[in-house]
Amino acid sequence: MLAQISPAFAQDATEFSTKEVAKDIVFDQKQIWTSPFRMTRQNAKWWLIFGAATGALIATDRRSSQQLPNTRDQLAVGRHISQAGALYTLIPITGGLYLGGVLAKQPKVRETGLLGAEALVDGLIVSEILKAATSRQRPLE
């Protein structure tokens, strides 16, 4: 259950329900997956550049990974960077923002935590679908 906002804070914040969050995620997914169909001339060049670069990286992926050395230092740095963006790091941060905003009666902080959680769910959905579509779980697999 979400905390009630005092009338003093109600002007700056919106009460969120689980249904609203679920609707937002469904809307976000629709926007993400249909974005290529709403392409304009101005952003078409970026789609082409991104698509070409992605295609080139996919085509040369196996060869590139064999050519690049994997020193102990590189692997350690890679692990640290991966941990910074891992769900087990980001979930407590967004949860902490939400809870901190509720406890401190700071609607904007609470909303930031909620929007961060929505973004994590959106990113996780896209990531898992792309992993399944490309049959590639992790870079070294």
N, CA, C and O of each residue as an XYZ file, in Angstrom:
564
protein
N       0.848     -1.182      0.000
C       0.000      0.000      0.000
C       0.892      1.244      0.000
O       1.893      1.305      0.713
N       0.518      2.211     -0.795
C       1.305      3.433     -0.894
C       0.909      4.408      0.201
O      -0.253      4.465      0.603
N       1.867      5.167      0.678
C       1.604      6.135      1.738
C       0.719      7.267      1.219
O       0.781      7.638      0.047
N      -0.088      7.796      2.100
C      -0.950      8.919      1.745
C      -0.135     10.205      1.749
O       0.745     10.387      2.590
N      -0.426     11.086      0.817
C       0.266     12.367      0.740
C      -0.547     13.392      1.524
O      -1.768     13.470      1.391
N       0.148     14.171      2.338
C      -0.550     15.215      3.076
C      -0.999     16.288      2.082
O      -0.389     16.434      1.023
N      -2.056     17.042      2.405
C      -2.549     18.073      1.483
C      -1.473     19.069      1.059
O      -1.541     19.610     -0.045
N      -0.493     19.318      1.904
C       0.570     20.267      1.561
C       1.423     19.753      0.407
O       1.960     20.543     -0.370
N       1.547     18.444      0.293
C       2.380     17.870     -0.754
C       1.562     17.423     -1.954
O       2.131     17.149     -3.011
N       0.273     17.343     -1.824
C      -0.575     16.798     -2.888
C      -0.468     17.600     -4.178
O      -0.643     17.040     -5.260
N      -0.190     18.877     -4.093
C      -0.112     19.708     -5.285
C       1.064     19.302     -6.178
O       0.972     19.409     -7.401
N       2.159     18.841     -5.588
C       3.361     18.514     -6.344
C       3.474     17.044     -6.728
O       4.408     16.668     -7.436
N       2.552     16.209     -6.282
C       2.709     14.782     -6.534
C       1.390     14.161     -6.937
O       0.317     14.721     -6.716
N       1.502     12.996     -7.531
C       0.338     12.228     -7.938
C       0.373     10.921     -7.190
O       1.431     10.303     -7.063
N      -0.774     10.488     -6.690
C      -0.843      9.177     -6.058
C      -0.703      8.124     -7.133
O      -1.296      8.244     -8.206
N       0.062      7.111     -6.861
C       0.277      6.043     -7.818
C      -0.361      4.771     -7.305
O      -0.273      4.454     -6.118
N      -0.992      4.056     -8.186
C      -1.524      2.754     -7.832
C      -0.793      1.706     -8.652
O      -0.153      2.017     -9.657
N      -0.895      0.484     -8.217
C      -0.265     -0.607     -8.946
C      -0.821     -0.691    -10.360
O      -0.080     -0.958    -11.306
N      -2.122     -0.464    -10.507
C      -2.739     -0.494    -11.834
C      -2.148      0.585    -12.734
O      -1.871      0.335    -13.907
N      -1.955      1.780    -12.189
C      -1.384      2.874    -12.983
C       0.041      2.561    -13.403
O       0.432      2.841    -14.537
N       0.819      1.984    -12.501
C       2.197      1.621    -12.828
C       2.196      0.565    -13.926
O       2.972      0.659    -14.878
N       1.329     -0.441    -13.801
C       1.244     -1.492    -14.825
C       0.830     -0.892    -16.169
O       1.383     -1.256    -17.207
N      -0.137      0.024    -16.154
C      -0.554      0.687    -17.401
C       0.602      1.471    -18.008
O       0.792      1.457    -19.225
N       1.379      2.158    -17.164
C       2.529      2.923    -17.651
C       3.550      2.008    -18.314
O       4.108      2.353    -19.355
N       3.797      0.848    -17.719
C       4.776     -0.084    -18.275
C       4.289     -0.622    -19.614
O       5.068     -0.730    -20.561
N       3.005     -0.962    -19.699
C       2.448     -1.442    -20.970
C       2.559     -0.340    -22.024
O       2.941     -0.615    -23.161
N       2.233      0.894    -21.663
C       2.346      2.020    -22.596
C       3.802      2.214    -23.025
O       4.081      2.412    -24.207
N       4.731      2.157    -22.063
C       6.153      2.310    -22.384
C       6.606      1.241    -23.372
O       7.309      1.542    -24.336
N       6.203     -0.010    -23.132
C       6.597     -1.099    -24.028
C       6.042     -0.878    -25.436
O       6.722     -1.125    -26.431
N       4.810     -0.413    -25.498
C       4.220     -0.114    -26.806
C       5.042      0.963    -27.515
O       5.327      0.846    -28.706
N       5.417      2.000    -26.787
C       6.214      3.081    -27.372
C       7.587      2.580    -27.815
O       8.072      2.949    -28.884
N       8.209      1.743    -26.993
C       9.547      1.230    -27.313
C       9.506      0.382    -28.582
O      10.285      0.605    -29.509
N       8.596     -0.589    -28.619
C       8.595     -1.560    -29.723
C       8.006     -1.003    -31.011
O       8.285     -1.533    -32.087
N       7.206      0.040    -30.934
C       6.640      0.626    -32.152
C       7.399      1.875    -32.602
O       7.029      2.492    -33.600
N       8.441      2.251    -31.888
C       9.163      3.478    -32.241
C       9.719      3.474    -33.660
O       9.727      4.531    -34.290
N      10.184      2.349    -34.202
C      10.668      2.408    -35.596
C       9.574      2.794    -36.589
O       9.871      3.340    -37.651
N       8.328      2.519    -36.259
C       7.226      2.828    -37.170
C       6.779      4.280    -37.075
O       5.942      4.729    -37.858
N       7.328      5.005    -36.130
C       7.021      6.430    -35.981
C       8.228      7.283    -36.330
O       8.357      8.420    -35.877
N       9.102      6.719    -37.137
C      10.340      7.390    -37.513
C      10.043      8.609    -38.395
O       9.180      8.574    -39.272
N      10.776      9.667    -38.134
C      10.675     10.858    -38.981
C      11.914     10.917    -39.866
O      12.885     10.193    -39.644
N      11.869     11.773    -40.855
C      13.045     11.928    -41.738
C      14.266     12.367    -40.945
O      15.388     11.930    -41.203
N      14.022     13.240    -39.974
C      15.133     13.795    -39.211
C      15.847     12.714    -38.394
O      17.076     12.709    -38.323
N      15.092     11.801    -37.776
C      15.776     10.791    -36.972
C      16.044      9.497    -37.731
O      16.617      8.568    -37.162
N      15.648      9.409    -38.997
C      15.904      8.213    -39.802
C      17.398      7.980    -39.972
O      17.846      6.833    -39.976
N      18.183      9.060    -40.112
C      19.625      8.881    -40.275
C      20.235      8.234    -39.035
O      21.162      7.432    -39.146
N      19.712      8.585    -37.839
C      20.234      7.990    -36.611
C      19.868      6.507    -36.525
O      20.668      5.690    -36.070
N      18.658      6.169    -36.964
C      18.256      4.763    -37.003
C      19.177      3.981    -37.948
O      19.598      2.869    -37.629
N      19.484      4.566    -39.106
C      20.354      3.888    -40.074
C      21.779      3.739    -39.539
O      22.391      2.681    -39.683
N      22.303      4.794    -38.924
C      23.652      4.734    -38.357
C      23.700      3.683    -37.248
O      24.603      2.847    -37.218
N      22.735      3.728    -36.348
C      22.691      2.762    -35.248
C      22.526      1.342    -35.781
O      23.199      0.422    -35.315
N      21.647      1.160    -36.741
C      21.421     -0.164    -37.330
C      22.660     -0.702    -38.019
O      23.000     -1.876    -37.869
N      23.342      0.157    -38.780
C      24.560     -0.268    -39.478
C      25.666     -0.617    -38.480
O      26.350     -1.628    -38.639
N      25.840      0.210    -37.464
C      26.862     -0.061    -36.450
C      26.546     -1.356    -35.702
O      27.441     -2.164    -35.456
N      25.295     -1.552    -35.344
C      24.895     -2.777    -34.651
C      25.130     -3.993    -35.538
O      25.655     -5.006    -35.074
N      24.750     -3.904    -36.801
C      24.966     -5.006    -37.743
C      26.446     -5.334    -37.890
O      26.824     -6.505    -37.918
N      27.284     -4.305    -37.984
C      28.726     -4.523    -38.109
C      29.289     -5.179    -36.852
O      30.120     -6.082    -36.944
N      28.848     -4.736    -35.689
C      29.333     -5.330    -34.442
C      28.885     -6.781    -34.309
O      29.651     -7.626    -33.848
N      27.662     -7.071    -34.704
C      27.173     -8.445    -34.647
C      27.958     -9.323    -35.620
O      28.342    -10.443    -35.281
N      28.196     -8.814    -36.826
C      28.900     -9.594    -37.844
C      30.346     -9.892    -37.445
O      30.877    -10.948    -37.789
N      30.975     -8.981    -36.733
C      32.388     -9.158    -36.379
C      32.581     -9.573    -34.918
O      33.708     -9.600    -34.424
N      31.511     -9.888    -34.246
C      31.542    -10.140    -32.805
C      32.493    -11.270    -32.408
O      33.375    -11.064    -31.574
N      32.334    -12.426    -32.974
C      33.164    -13.580    -32.583
C      34.644    -13.310    -32.864
O      35.510    -13.593    -32.035
N      34.910    -12.771    -34.022
C      36.308    -12.489    -34.378
C      36.902    -11.424    -33.452
O      38.033    -11.561    -32.985
N      36.134    -10.367    -33.192
C      36.628     -9.290    -32.320
C      36.911     -9.803    -30.922
O      37.924     -9.440    -30.324
N      36.036    -10.640    -30.394
C      36.238    -11.134    -29.028
C      37.471    -12.026    -28.937
O      38.089    -12.112    -27.876
N      37.837    -12.687    -30.024
C      39.039    -13.519    -30.023
C      40.302    -12.676    -30.173
O      41.367    -13.060    -29.690
N      40.186    -11.533    -30.838
C      41.345    -10.678    -31.081
C      41.701     -9.814    -29.870
O      42.866     -9.470    -29.673
N      40.717     -9.468    -29.073
C      40.962     -8.584    -27.934
C      41.462     -9.399    -26.745
O      40.901    -10.447    -26.426
N      42.506     -8.921    -26.095
C      43.018     -9.660    -24.942
C      42.078     -9.501    -23.742
O      41.397     -8.486    -23.596
N      42.061    -10.498    -22.913
C      41.283    -10.439    -21.680
C      42.245    -10.539    -20.506
O      42.410    -11.603    -19.909
N      42.875     -9.415    -20.185
C      43.802     -9.404    -19.063
C      43.016     -9.413    -17.763
O      41.817     -9.137    -17.748
N      43.696     -9.729    -16.684
C      43.050     -9.741    -15.371
C      42.454     -8.377    -15.038
O      41.341     -8.285    -14.520
N      43.212     -7.310    -15.343
C      42.733     -5.951    -15.045
C      41.475     -5.616    -15.837
O      40.533     -5.041    -15.292
N      41.455     -5.972    -17.124
C      40.270     -5.699    -17.946
C      39.056     -6.446    -17.412
O      37.962     -5.887    -17.343
N      39.241     -7.685    -17.040
C      38.126     -8.462    -16.497
C      37.638     -7.882    -15.179
O      36.432     -7.854    -14.932
N      38.544     -7.422    -14.332
C      38.162     -6.828    -13.049
C      37.367     -5.542    -13.269
O      36.339     -5.323    -12.629
N      37.852     -4.696    -14.178
C      37.133     -3.447    -14.474
C      35.743     -3.771    -15.036
O      34.748     -3.162    -14.643
N      35.691     -4.727    -15.951
C      34.412     -5.127    -16.525
C      33.430     -5.627    -15.479
O      32.241     -5.315    -15.540
N      33.928     -6.408    -14.510
C      33.054     -6.900    -13.433
C      32.519     -5.745    -12.595
O      31.337     -5.723    -12.253
N      33.376     -4.789    -12.262
C      32.938     -3.645    -11.445
C      31.895     -2.809    -12.179
O      30.906     -2.379    -11.586
N      32.116     -2.585    -13.443
C      31.151     -1.808    -14.233
C      29.829     -2.555    -14.320
O      28.765     -1.949    -14.196
N      29.887     -3.861    -14.530
C      28.667     -4.666    -14.602
C      27.892     -4.604    -13.294
O      26.664     -4.530    -13.302
N      28.601     -4.633    -12.174
C      27.935     -4.582    -10.877
C      27.230     -3.244    -10.666
O      26.166     -3.202    -10.048
N      27.800     -2.165    -11.164
C      27.186     -0.845    -10.993
C      25.842     -0.757    -11.702
O      24.951     -0.038    -11.250
N      25.685     -1.479    -12.804
C      24.434     -1.431    -13.545
C      23.551     -2.643    -13.353
O      22.557     -2.805    -14.061
N      23.899     -3.500    -12.405
C      23.128     -4.722    -12.174
C      21.848     -4.428    -11.403
O      21.766     -3.463    -10.643
N      20.855     -5.280    -11.616
C      19.588     -5.104    -10.917
C      19.763     -5.116     -9.408
O      19.092     -4.359     -8.706
N      20.654     -5.961     -8.893
C      20.840     -6.031     -7.444
C      21.452     -4.753     -6.875
O      21.439     -4.551     -5.661
N      21.982     -3.896     -7.730
C      22.461     -2.583     -7.296
C      21.381     -1.526     -7.495
O      21.169     -0.677     -6.630
N      20.700     -1.579     -8.634
C      19.746     -0.531     -8.982
C      18.411     -0.651     -8.232
O      17.793      0.366     -7.917
N      17.967     -1.860     -7.947
C      16.691     -2.026     -7.229
C      16.746     -1.386     -5.841
O      15.821     -0.657     -5.485
N      17.791     -1.628     -5.039
C      17.831     -0.943     -3.741
C      17.907      0.579     -3.856
O      17.367      1.297     -3.014
N      18.569      1.063     -4.888
C      18.656      2.522     -5.062
C      17.271      3.102     -5.343
O      16.858      4.067     -4.700
N      16.554      2.512     -6.308
C      15.222      3.046     -6.629
C      14.257      2.826     -5.474
O      13.436      3.691     -5.171
N      14.358      1.666     -4.828
C      13.509      1.408     -3.662
C      13.813      2.375     -2.532
O      12.903      2.850     -1.852
N      15.089      2.667     -2.331
C      15.482      3.624     -1.299
C      14.972      5.023     -1.583
O      14.545      5.734     -0.673
N      15.017      5.419     -2.859
C      14.469      6.734     -3.216
C      12.966      6.784     -2.929
O      12.461      7.750     -2.356
N      12.267      5.726     -3.337
C      10.820      5.701     -3.113
C      10.510      5.749     -1.612
O       9.727      6.583     -1.158
N      11.127      4.852     -0.859
C      10.858      4.790      0.578
C      11.291      6.073      1.274
O      10.586      6.579      2.148
N      12.452      6.601      0.885
C      12.918      7.854      1.469
C      11.965      8.999      1.183
O      11.722      9.841      2.048
N      11.424      9.034     -0.026
C      10.453     10.070     -0.362
C       9.173      9.949      0.428
O       8.587     10.954      0.829
N       8.731      8.712      0.656
C       7.520      8.487      1.456
C       7.766      8.918      2.892
O       6.974      9.667      3.464
N       8.863      8.448      3.475
C       9.146      8.744      4.884
C       9.422     10.226      5.120
O       9.026     10.772      6.150
N      10.091     10.876      4.183
C      10.429     12.295      4.326
C       9.326     13.200      3.782
O       9.449     14.424      3.811
N       8.256     12.597      3.291
C       7.153     13.355      2.688
C       7.659     14.278      1.584
O       7.316     15.459      1.512
N       8.489     13.685      0.727
C       9.046     14.390     -0.429
C       8.509     13.708     -1.684
O       9.100     12.741     -2.162
N       7.388     14.205     -2.224
C       6.753     13.536     -3.362
C       7.646     13.399     -4.589
O       7.559     12.399     -5.302
N       8.490     14.372     -4.846
C       9.344     14.292     -6.038
C      10.391     13.189     -5.893
O      10.719     12.514     -6.869
N      10.912     13.005     -4.695
C      11.880     11.933     -4.459
C      11.173     10.585     -4.591
O      11.701      9.651     -5.194
N       9.983     10.501     -4.023
C       9.203      9.274     -4.122
C       8.891      8.959     -5.584
O       9.025      7.816     -6.020
N       8.480      9.961     -6.326
C       8.168      9.768     -7.742
C       9.414      9.352     -8.531
O       9.323      8.526     -9.439
N      10.567      9.914     -8.192
C      11.815      9.527     -8.849
C      12.096      8.046     -8.626
O      12.502      7.346     -9.554
N      11.886      7.569     -7.414
C      12.070      6.148     -7.128
C      11.102      5.286     -7.919
O      11.482      4.241     -8.446
N       9.859      5.720     -8.002
C       8.855      4.960     -8.739
C       9.159      4.955    -10.231
O       9.066      3.910    -10.875
N       9.518      6.095    -10.781
C       9.858      6.163    -12.204
C      11.125      5.359    -12.502
O      11.245      4.748    -13.564
N      12.060      5.364    -11.567
C      13.260      4.544    -11.727
C      12.914      3.068    -11.764
O      13.476      2.317    -12.561
N      11.994      2.646    -10.907
C      11.565      1.244    -10.894
C      10.863      0.887    -12.202
O      11.080     -0.193    -12.752
N      10.029      1.789    -12.696
C       9.368      1.558    -13.988
C      10.402      1.415    -15.102
O      10.282      0.536    -15.956
N      11.406      2.269    -15.092
C      12.457      2.201    -16.114
C      13.222      0.884    -16.023
O      13.575      0.300    -17.047
N      13.478      0.415    -14.808
C      14.156     -0.874    -14.643
C      13.325     -2.010    -15.224
O      13.854     -2.889    -15.904
N      12.025     -1.992    -14.954
C      11.151     -3.045    -15.491
C      11.111     -2.959    -17.015
O      11.199     -3.980    -17.696
N      10.980     -1.746    -17.551
C      10.969     -1.572    -19.005
C      12.267     -2.092    -19.620
O      12.236     -2.819    -20.613
N      13.390     -1.727    -19.043
C      14.679     -2.176    -19.560
C      14.857     -3.685    -19.454
O      15.415     -4.314    -20.353
N      14.385     -4.259    -18.361
C      14.487     -5.701    -18.176
C      13.661     -6.453    -19.218
O      14.109     -7.463    -19.760
N      12.468     -5.963    -19.492
C      11.615     -6.597    -20.505
C      12.307     -6.565    -21.864
O      12.393     -7.589    -22.542
N      12.793     -5.409    -22.259
C      13.466     -5.267    -23.559
C      14.707     -6.157    -23.598
O      14.939     -6.862    -24.580
N      15.492     -6.123    -22.542
C      16.719     -6.915    -22.490
C      16.438     -8.408    -22.631
O      17.106     -9.091    -23.407
N      15.472     -8.913    -21.901
C      15.180    -10.345    -21.939
C      14.620    -10.763    -23.301
O      14.931    -11.849    -23.790
N      13.804     -9.915    -23.910
C      13.281    -10.237    -25.249
C      14.417    -10.264    -26.266
O      14.483    -11.165    -27.103
N      15.309     -9.281    -26.196
C      16.436     -9.258    -27.136
C      17.396    -10.418    -26.905
O      17.939    -10.965    -27.865
N      17.614    -10.799    -25.658
C      18.453    -11.964    -25.375
C      17.841    -13.221    -25.984
O      18.543    -14.031    -26.590
N      16.535    -13.378    -25.820
C      15.866    -14.559    -26.375
C      15.905    -14.534    -27.903
O      16.105    -15.569    -28.538
N      15.714    -13.357    -28.487
C      15.680    -13.243    -29.947
C      17.055    -13.483    -30.571
O      17.151    -14.008    -31.681
N      18.112    -13.103    -29.862
C      19.458    -13.238    -30.414
C      20.188    -14.473    -29.902
O      21.307    -14.751    -30.331
N      19.574    -15.208    -29.001
C      20.189    -16.396    -28.383
C      21.553    -16.082    -27.774
O      22.495    -16.867    -27.885
N      21.639    -14.928    -27.133
C      22.906    -14.498    -26.539
C      22.636    -13.955    -25.145
O      22.080    -12.867    -25.000
N      23.018    -14.688    -24.139
C      22.740    -14.282    -22.767
C      23.751    -13.263    -22.240
O      23.369    -12.192    -21.767
N      25.039    -13.598    -22.321
C      26.095    -12.758    -21.793
C      27.214    -12.648    -22.836
O      27.315    -13.509    -23.710
N      28.036    -11.634    -22.766
C      29.071    -11.445    -23.784
C      30.004    -12.633    -23.979
O      30.410    -12.899    -25.111
N      30.355    -13.348    -22.932
C      31.297    -14.441    -23.078
C      30.616    -15.778    -23.356
O      31.299    -16.795    -23.468
N      29.316    -15.803    -23.469
C      28.597    -17.052    -23.718
C      28.287    -17.197    -25.193
O      27.683    -18.188    -25.603
